[in-house]
Amino acid sequence: MATDRRSNTVKDKEQLATPIGLYVLGEISLGKAAERAGVTRWEMEVILQEAGVELQLGPQSMDELEDEVDVALDIE
């Protein structure tokens, strides 16, 4: 799964299992998954795509979108 470029950072699949699982469950963001795996955000995108995981970018439902809008309005 790891390429030569990442081989020094990503030791094995076990190191990726937890961040991938948490990302799939929606518990952590792409950036946090990358941080936990010890790779860049862009490398994590590739890792997830190679694992067949659909990227979850942005709100996934109207409720999530409304929550994001409410938070943004509260910031002002």
QUIDAQUI-V198659 format. One record per run of one state. SS is the DSSP state (A for helix, B for strand, O for the rest). FROM is the first residue (numbers start at 0). TO is the last residue. If there is no record, write none. Layout:
# QUIDAQUI-V198659
ss:SS from:FROM to:TO
ss:SS from:FROM to:TO
This chain:
# QUIDAQUI-V198659
ss:O from:0 to:2
ss:A from:3 to:5
ss:O from:6 to:11
ss:A from:12 to:23
ss:O from:24 to:28
ss:A from:29 to:36
ss:O from:37 to:39
ss:A from:40 to:49
ss:O from:50 to:60
ss:A from:61 to:74
ss:O from:75 to:75
